[in-house]
Each structure stands twice: as structure tokens, then as C-alpha cells.
Amino acid sequence: MTESVSLTVTGMKCGGCETNVSTKLQAIDGVLSVHASSKDNEVKVEFDADKTSLGVITDTITDAGFTVETA
């Protein structure tokens, strides 16, 4: 089942940060697309929920050195 999520991510300051986050997320089996924006502090991810989870995605962003804001 395909899901889409938009996460508020702080700590991204430049295009290099966007690329870092995108590359790490795209390496996860089941991630279909990633759009990271340092300007908007946002990462949009489309993923196959049968292969990965939101927890894996947020842990990957955190492990890359960024903060995922929760509501």
C-alpha cells in the first residue's frame, strides 16, 4: 500500500543537506520518492507501507543529523 507523508524537518540549511536526506531515504527499500526542501523545512516521502514504515523514515532522518518535528 502506497502512503505519502510530509514531515517538518529542522536543521537542513542548504542543498547539500537536502541531497544528504534524499540519498539516505532513497536507499531504504520501499521508498518511492523523496522531495526535501531546506527553505520550507519539509521532507515529502512516498513509500510502500508493506516494505517500510514511517518510523524507519524518521529514524533515518534523525540518524542523518536532522530533527523531525512532531505535532
N, C-alpha and C positions, 0 to 999 in steps of 0.2 A: 504494500500500500504506500503510495507516494504522499509525503507530507511536506509542507513548506512552513518555515519559521523565520521570523525576523527578530534578531537579538540586538539589544543595545550593548555595545562593546566599547569600553573606555581603554585608553592607553595607546590606541593607534594614532600616530602622528603624521604619517606620510605614506606615499605609495609603496615604499618598501615594507611597511607594516601590513598594508593590505595584501601584498603579494605573499608575505610570510603566512598570514592567517589562511588565505585562499589555498596555498600549496599544501599546508598541513591538513586542511579539511578535505581537499580533493583526494588525498591519499587514503582516506577512510573508505573501505568497501561499503557501497550503498549510497554514498553522497553523489548526487546527480549534477548539482550546480551550486556555485557559490558566488555571491557578489558582496565584496567588502568595501565599505566607504569610511575613510578616516574623517572626512568632512562631516558626515552625518552620524558618526559613532554607531554605525549599523553594519551588521552582517546578516545577509539573507541566504538561507540554505534550503535547498530542495533535496530531500533524501527518501530512500526506500526504508520505511519503518520495519520491514521484515529483515533487513540486513544490519541496521544500526539504530541508534536511539539518540534522543535529544541529550541525554546525559553524556554519551560519548562525545558528541559535538561540543558541548560546553566544556567538558574536561580538556579536550584538545585545544580549545582557545585559551583556557587558563594555563595549560602547560606551555603554551607559546609565549606567555608573559603578559597576557591581557586580562581584563576583568569583564566578566559577563554580568551586567546589571540585572537584578531580578525585581519584579514589581513589588 
